Amino acid sequence: MLQFFAAAFFVTFVLTPILKNKLAEKGITGIDLHKAEKVEIPEMGGIAVLLGFSISIIAAYFFNPDSRLLLGLVVVMLIGLVGIVDGKRRLSAKQKVLALSAVGLLLIPFAKPTLSGQDLGILYLIFVPIFFMFACNFTNMLAGFNGLEIGTGAIASLGMAVVAYLNGSTEGAIISGAMFFALLAFLYYNRYPASVFPGDVGTLIIGAALFTTMIISKIELFGAIILAPYIADAALKYLSVGVMTRESQTPTELRDGQLFVPAGSNMSLARFFIRRKPLREPEAVLRVWAVEAVCCVAAVGLAMWV
């Protein structure tokens, strides 16, 4: 497996600086809202993560032609395509939900409709594409600060890979492991101060890889623990302002190098810490990473115990 993981890291690491220069030339950029200078940063750099992941899985499939690896490759690539389209023309909420759920249907033939020994039958299969859509959306929503979404996704992917391996699923471990190493390589450029943003293509595919691993490795309960920070982030946003769009969000304020939550704005997992005490951007990100790491340790520990 190590050679496949090395491919994911190397390809992503080499392609990211090349890609970010091309994106800048084409004007595909976003404003870094949490910097005093409000500089423009190349966006959609997550394409490099998608390519690094895909080449890694293709190599793994060449040596081990298992249909579950092919499933992971197709699902993540299709979700990456949705992210690219959304980044270029902004899909409506309805269009995105339908697109993500449609891709999630591909998981149904590989799903075993049992949970904790109970056969849930058709009910389980109905919820597979719905929860897949939620997983992709949640990893897309937990974002906004340099390194936040990529670092959190890397930690979650590593945790999912370890749990899958402990559960005897080599294919699940390869899928999440490849995502971990691709994200780790991209984090070098996306960490504070970021020189490239992942865009939706880089955040949606995290949820796609994680949920696919959960289904094919049959580790739903452990996966739910790993995804808990994402669920908490989405719940805080919904409970604070209801359903929201990216455009309706009020940016976190920057004063003297520290972040402040604007009055009456939405909550999030990162803002939960910022509201308690104004923080520098890297400090807020590290707190969210720590929460995700604790959840991963808990899931791995539980997987080893049971």
Secondary structure, 3 states (H helix, E strand, C coil): CHHHHHHHHHHHHHHHHHHHHHHHHCCCEEECCCCCCCCEEECCCHHHHHHHHHHHHHHHHHHCCCHHHHHHHHHHHHHHHHHHHHHHHCCCHHHHHHHHHHHHHHHHHHCCCEECCEECCHHHHHHHHHHHHHHHHHHHHCCCCCCHHHHHHHHHHHHHHHHHHHCCCHHHHHHHHHHHHHHHHHHHHHCCCCCCCCHHHHHHHHHHHHHHHHHHHCCHHHHHHHCHHHHHHHHHHHHHHCCCCHHHCCCCEEECCEEECCCCCCCCHHHHHHHHCCECHHHHHHHHHHHHHHHHHHHHHHHHHC
